[in-house]
Amino acid sequence: MEVSQGGRTRVLDWRQNAGLDLAIHLAHAGDILRVESLQRDVLEMRACVGADAARLCAGRGTGADLAAIVEAAARYGAEGEDLVALGAADVAWWRLIIRGSGNVACLLAFNSLVGSALAVGQMPSGHRAEELLDVAALLLLQRHWRSGLAAGSVTA
């Protein structure tokens, strides 16, 4: 909404003026302003932010950052099929990657996506379970991080 003192009030199009904070409100709004694809869209955004943060972390992360990521991936793989434990391990693992990326905007988006009504643990199990149970993909990423450490491609 745009309000001009002594002037008119104009309702702005949310698709052009709102930020990620509106997605959090939409998640609470239920049927008031329903966006059918919101949960799918959040998961897709997380994937995009995660992929870019991983790329940045590989180039900017310190040896300690990357070693912590490799160690966290090993713990993730030990969780079996316990979705609650996998979800917590996944968030912890991605938090390390986001931190290693050195990108504050990625960090803020990540915090919004995991610490609100859009939190991954609140997603319907079908949307999130498939991602969490793909431990093989995570371990493949772990091997790439480990080979980067072995090749000395990170800073001290």
Backbone bond lengths (Angstrom), bond angles and torsions (degrees), N, CA, C in turn:
res aa  C-N    CA-C-N  psi(-1)  N-CA   C-N-CA  omega(-1)  CA-C   N-CA-C  phi
1 M - - - 1.434 - - 1.522 107.29 -
2 E 1.295 114.75 140.64 1.455 120.96 177.58 1.520 107.90 -119.79
3 V 1.318 117.18 123.30 1.459 122.24 -177.85 1.517 108.20 -118.79
4 S 1.316 116.15 129.78 1.465 121.91 175.56 1.521 108.04 -111.36
5 Q 1.317 117.04 126.23 1.463 120.32 -179.56 1.526 109.25 -60.35
6 G 1.319 114.67 126.23 1.456 120.40 -178.28 1.518 112.91 75.63
7 G 1.308 116.17 0.94 1.468 120.04 -178.65 1.510 111.63 -118.90
8 R 1.258 115.61 -153.97 1.450 120.96 -176.24 1.519 111.92 -94.30
9 T 1.316 115.34 162.85 1.456 122.86 174.11 1.523 107.23 -105.97
10 R 1.292 116.37 131.85 1.458 120.81 -177.74 1.520 108.60 -125.59
11 V 1.329 116.59 132.33 1.459 121.78 176.53 1.523 108.16 -85.29
12 L 1.325 115.61 124.85 1.458 121.51 -178.28 1.524 110.61 -90.46
13 D 1.307 116.93 151.24 1.460 122.14 177.48 1.531 108.46 -72.54
14 W 1.322 117.75 118.62 1.458 122.39 -176.74 1.520 111.73 -61.73
15 R 1.330 117.54 -27.79 1.474 120.60 -178.55 1.535 111.71 -68.56
16 Q 1.320 116.67 -18.75 1.464 120.60 179.79 1.523 113.57 -108.87
17 N 1.324 117.74 -15.36 1.453 119.41 -171.21 1.520 115.77 -123.41
18 A 1.308 118.58 -15.94 1.468 121.20 -174.98 1.527 110.57 -88.73
19 G 1.331 114.26 162.55 1.459 121.20 176.81 1.521 110.69 -115.70
20 L 1.310 115.41 -169.06 1.459 121.99 -177.86 1.524 111.88 -60.09
21 D 1.324 116.96 -26.74 1.462 119.87 178.05 1.523 112.44 -59.90
22 L 1.333 117.96 -29.19 1.461 119.91 177.54 1.526 110.88 -66.85
23 A 1.323 118.10 -34.50 1.468 120.17 178.38 1.524 110.35 -59.80
24 I 1.316 116.58 -36.98 1.469 120.73 178.21 1.527 109.59 -65.42
25 H 1.316 116.78 -43.03 1.466 120.25 178.38 1.533 111.10 -66.93
26 L 1.327 116.72 -38.35 1.461 119.90 178.17 1.520 111.32 -62.11
27 A 1.322 116.48 -35.93 1.460 120.05 179.00 1.528 110.93 -63.38
28 H 1.324 116.94 -30.62 1.470 122.07 178.41 1.529 112.28 -85.95
29 A 1.325 117.00 -20.84 1.460 121.20 -169.96 1.523 113.91 -73.56
30 G 1.326 117.77 -18.33 1.461 119.66 -179.11 1.514 111.21 61.49
31 D 1.327 116.59 -122.03 1.464 121.14 -175.59 1.522 113.98 -88.65
32 I 1.324 117.97 -2.09 1.466 119.94 -177.96 1.524 110.73 -63.87
33 L 1.301 117.07 -50.28 1.463 123.02 176.68 1.520 106.31 -137.25
34 R 1.297 115.40 81.07 1.463 121.46 -171.92 1.525 111.26 -81.98
35 V 1.309 115.55 129.74 1.458 122.83 172.93 1.523 105.28 -118.43
36 E 1.324 115.82 101.98 1.467 121.96 -172.58 1.527 112.99 -56.23
37 S 1.298 117.19 -33.86 1.460 120.90 -173.37 1.524 113.30 -95.93
38 L 1.334 119.02 11.47 1.464 121.15 -172.40 1.522 112.86 -57.39
39 Q 1.318 117.85 -47.91 1.465 119.23 -178.35 1.522 111.64 -64.07
40 R 1.323 117.08 -42.99 1.467 119.94 176.52 1.522 110.09 -61.49
41 D 1.328 116.05 -43.44 1.461 120.90 -178.28 1.527 111.84 -62.69
42 V 1.327 116.37 -38.99 1.468 120.60 178.50 1.527 109.90 -64.32
43 L 1.328 117.55 -45.00 1.465 120.24 179.07 1.527 111.09 -62.75
44 E 1.332 117.25 -39.58 1.461 120.35 177.93 1.531 111.13 -65.54
45 M 1.337 116.35 -40.55 1.463 119.30 178.48 1.521 110.74 -64.93
46 R 1.335 116.46 -42.52 1.463 120.23 177.46 1.522 110.11 -57.26
47 A 1.327 116.49 -41.75 1.464 119.92 -179.77 1.524 110.78 -63.98
48 C 1.328 117.29 -41.73 1.472 120.44 179.44 1.522 111.44 -66.62
49 V 1.331 116.22 -47.43 1.466 120.32 178.74 1.530 109.45 -60.70
50 G 1.334 116.40 -43.16 1.460 120.86 -179.02 1.517 112.74 -62.61
51 A 1.334 116.17 -44.15 1.468 119.54 -179.17 1.520 110.99 -63.58
52 D 1.321 116.73 -43.40 1.460 119.59 -179.73 1.522 110.93 -68.84
53 A 1.329 116.82 -40.47 1.465 119.95 178.19 1.529 110.58 -62.91
54 A 1.332 117.06 -39.20 1.472 120.19 178.43 1.525 110.92 -63.32
55 R 1.332 116.70 -40.64 1.467 120.91 177.28 1.522 110.16 -62.58
56 L 1.331 116.25 -46.42 1.470 120.24 179.58 1.526 111.23 -64.33
57 C 1.320 116.66 -41.41 1.465 121.27 -179.82 1.528 110.77 -62.92
58 A 1.320 116.29 -39.67 1.467 119.29 179.55 1.525 111.18 -61.04
59 G 1.328 116.93 -32.56 1.457 120.61 -179.87 1.511 114.42 -90.40
60 R 1.338 116.81 -30.25 1.462 120.94 -174.36 1.523 114.23 -107.30
61 G 1.308 116.57 -23.06 1.458 120.08 -174.14 1.515 112.17 -63.95
62 T 1.316 114.79 148.71 1.457 120.02 176.93 1.524 109.34 -82.13
63 G 1.290 116.79 169.62 1.460 120.85 175.34 1.522 110.98 -59.01
64 A 1.329 116.62 -38.25 1.469 120.62 178.58 1.522 110.98 -65.94
65 D 1.351 117.69 -40.52 1.463 120.83 176.94 1.525 110.39 -58.92
66 L 1.308 115.73 -50.70 1.461 119.89 -175.70 1.522 111.77 -68.33
67 A 1.323 118.09 -36.31 1.470 120.47 176.32 1.528 110.26 -63.12
68 A 1.333 117.33 -39.72 1.466 120.91 177.83 1.522 110.99 -65.00
69 I 1.324 117.65 -36.55 1.467 122.11 178.31 1.526 110.37 -66.06
70 V 1.316 116.91 -44.61 1.469 120.97 178.55 1.522 110.09 -61.80
71 E 1.324 116.93 -44.11 1.463 121.37 179.49 1.536 110.89 -63.93
72 A 1.335 117.39 -41.83 1.465 120.99 179.60 1.521 111.18 -65.72
73 A 1.320 117.42 -35.42 1.467 120.41 177.85 1.519 110.73 -65.56
74 A 1.314 117.56 -37.09 1.464 120.79 177.94 1.529 110.53 -63.92
75 R 1.324 116.94 -40.24 1.474 120.48 177.26 1.524 110.49 -65.73
76 Y 1.319 116.86 -39.61 1.460 122.17 179.24 1.528 109.66 -58.45
77 G 1.298 116.78 -45.56 1.458 120.84 -179.11 1.512 113.53 -64.88
78 A 1.331 117.68 -19.54 1.465 121.44 -178.82 1.529 112.76 -87.12
79 E 1.322 118.28 -1.19 1.462 121.99 -175.14 1.525 114.00 -79.60
80 G 1.334 117.68 -9.01 1.460 119.68 -178.70 1.514 111.00 66.66
81 E 1.343 116.86 -134.06 1.462 120.58 -178.80 1.530 112.55 -112.96
82 D 1.306 117.49 22.30 1.460 122.41 176.94 1.531 107.83 -76.92
83 L 1.343 116.68 103.12 1.465 120.55 -173.83 1.522 113.07 -63.36
84 V 1.301 118.39 -33.94 1.467 120.52 178.77 1.532 109.70 -66.16
85 A 1.326 116.43 -47.85 1.466 120.48 179.12 1.527 110.71 -65.36
86 L 1.333 116.80 -40.76 1.465 120.16 177.89 1.525 110.85 -63.08
87 G 1.323 116.88 -40.38 1.463 120.23 179.26 1.516 111.78 -62.46
88 A 1.325 116.70 -44.19 1.469 120.47 178.74 1.529 110.77 -65.22
89 A 1.325 117.08 -42.72 1.468 121.32 179.16 1.531 110.78 -64.54
90 D 1.323 116.20 -38.74 1.456 121.25 -179.93 1.529 111.15 -64.10
91 V 1.325 116.98 -46.65 1.463 120.73 179.28 1.532 109.99 -62.97
92 A 1.320 117.18 -42.50 1.470 120.53 179.36 1.529 110.71 -62.84
93 W 1.326 116.24 -41.72 1.470 121.36 -179.50 1.524 110.65 -64.43
94 W 1.341 116.67 -46.75 1.462 119.58 179.81 1.526 111.53 -67.88
95 R 1.328 117.73 -32.64 1.465 119.80 177.44 1.533 109.84 -60.83
96 L 1.328 117.61 -39.08 1.470 121.06 177.50 1.532 110.70 -64.19
97 I 1.311 116.50 -41.32 1.470 120.46 179.25 1.524 110.35 -65.22
98 I 1.322 116.03 -45.70 1.470 120.00 179.42 1.529 109.95 -60.74
99 R 1.322 116.79 -44.20 1.467 120.34 178.53 1.527 110.49 -60.85
100 G 1.315 116.75 -43.80 1.464 120.70 179.98 1.521 113.62 -67.48
101 S 1.344 117.05 -21.35 1.468 119.92 179.79 1.526 111.39 -69.85
102 G 1.350 115.97 -24.65 1.453 119.62 -178.47 1.524 113.56 69.78
103 N 1.337 117.83 16.17 1.456 121.68 -177.04 1.528 109.73 -106.21
104 V 1.321 116.52 111.11 1.460 121.63 -176.77 1.530 110.95 -65.79
105 A 1.327 118.31 -38.51 1.467 120.30 179.78 1.531 110.49 -62.93
106 C 1.331 117.71 -40.94 1.468 120.75 175.79 1.520 110.34 -62.39
107 L 1.327 116.80 -41.00 1.460 121.00 179.28 1.524 111.20 -61.85
108 L 1.328 117.20 -45.07 1.461 120.74 -179.40 1.530 111.32 -66.46
109 A 1.322 117.21 -40.65 1.470 120.31 177.19 1.527 109.79 -64.28
110 F 1.315 116.94 -42.96 1.467 121.31 178.27 1.525 110.53 -59.62
111 N 1.335 116.57 -46.88 1.459 120.45 179.39 1.525 111.03 -59.12
112 S 1.330 116.99 -41.04 1.463 120.74 178.26 1.524 111.28 -64.51
113 L 1.320 116.09 -38.58 1.461 119.99 -174.98 1.521 113.49 -79.04
114 V 1.323 118.40 -20.09 1.472 119.21 179.87 1.515 113.24 -111.77
115 G 1.313 118.45 -11.46 1.453 119.39 -174.37 1.508 114.52 -115.58
116 S 1.314 117.88 29.09 1.457 120.68 -175.28 1.519 109.46 -141.15
117 A 1.308 115.33 -164.47 1.463 120.50 175.64 1.525 110.62 -64.24
118 L 1.313 116.84 -14.01 1.452 121.25 177.96 1.522 111.30 -93.00
119 A 1.332 116.19 7.65 1.461 120.47 -176.38 1.521 110.56 -53.81
120 V 1.313 115.06 140.57 1.457 120.43 -175.11 1.512 112.44 -58.22
121 G 1.304 118.30 -31.99 1.447 120.50 -179.78 1.515 113.02 -69.40
122 Q 1.327 116.62 -16.92 1.454 120.57 -179.87 1.519 112.66 -95.27
123 M 1.326 117.22 -1.71 1.456 120.30 177.82 1.524 109.09 -71.30
124 P 1.334 117.12 148.05 1.462 118.20 174.85 1.523 110.27 -56.99
125 S 1.296 116.65 142.54 1.459 120.90 -171.45 1.522 113.23 -56.76
126 G 1.311 118.21 -33.12 1.460 120.08 -179.62 1.515 112.85 -62.65
127 H 1.327 117.00 -37.25 1.461 121.11 -179.44 1.524 111.21 -70.72
128 R 1.297 116.30 -39.62 1.462 121.29 -170.57 1.523 112.83 -96.82
129 A 1.330 117.07 -33.44 1.467 120.41 -174.44 1.519 112.11 -59.12
130 E 1.324 116.97 -43.74 1.463 120.30 -178.90 1.524 111.10 -59.25
131 E 1.310 115.91 -42.81 1.462 120.83 179.01 1.526 111.01 -65.47
132 L 1.323 116.55 -45.92 1.468 120.22 -177.58 1.524 112.35 -66.82
133 L 1.309 116.76 -34.74 1.467 119.98 -177.12 1.526 113.13 -80.61
134 D 1.328 117.81 -5.19 1.462 120.78 178.61 1.532 109.56 -84.45
135 V 1.304 114.91 60.87 1.468 121.56 -178.34 1.527 110.37 -63.66
136 A 1.326 117.53 -31.11 1.469 120.69 -179.92 1.531 110.94 -59.34
137 A 1.337 117.20 -40.09 1.466 120.43 179.23 1.527 110.28 -65.79
138 L 1.318 116.97 -41.10 1.458 120.81 179.06 1.526 110.36 -64.34
139 L 1.313 116.86 -41.97 1.462 119.66 -179.39 1.529 111.17 -68.39
140 L 1.325 117.01 -30.17 1.466 120.01 173.85 1.528 109.66 -64.18
141 L 1.336 116.60 -44.69 1.463 119.66 175.76 1.526 110.93 -60.87
142 Q 1.320 116.97 -39.03 1.455 121.09 178.66 1.534 110.44 -59.90
143 R 1.324 116.43 -42.03 1.481 119.94 178.92 1.529 110.62 -63.00
144 H 1.339 116.89 -38.24 1.467 119.97 177.81 1.529 110.90 -65.20
145 W 1.343 116.86 -43.62 1.463 120.04 176.97 1.523 109.94 -60.58
146 R 1.337 116.14 -45.92 1.467 120.61 -177.52 1.527 110.56 -62.68
147 S 1.338 117.30 -41.63 1.465 118.86 -179.96 1.520 110.49 -67.26
148 G 1.336 117.67 -31.98 1.464 120.47 174.73 1.509 111.38 -65.41
149 L 1.322 116.78 -38.21 1.466 120.63 176.89 1.519 110.54 -65.53
150 A 1.323 115.47 -43.75 1.465 119.91 -178.34 1.529 111.31 -65.32
151 A 1.338 116.07 -34.03 1.455 119.67 -178.93 1.523 112.34 -81.26
152 G 1.335 116.80 -5.37 1.458 120.29 178.92 1.506 112.90 72.22
153 S 1.357 116.70 30.37 1.460 119.64 -175.71 1.522 113.26 -88.19
154 V 1.306 117.58 15.75 1.463 120.47 179.70 1.514 109.63 -122.67
155 T 1.323 114.78 163.40 1.464 119.43 178.43 1.515 109.67 -83.05
156 A 1.317 116.64 164.15 1.464 120.73 -178.24 1.493 113.26 -72.74
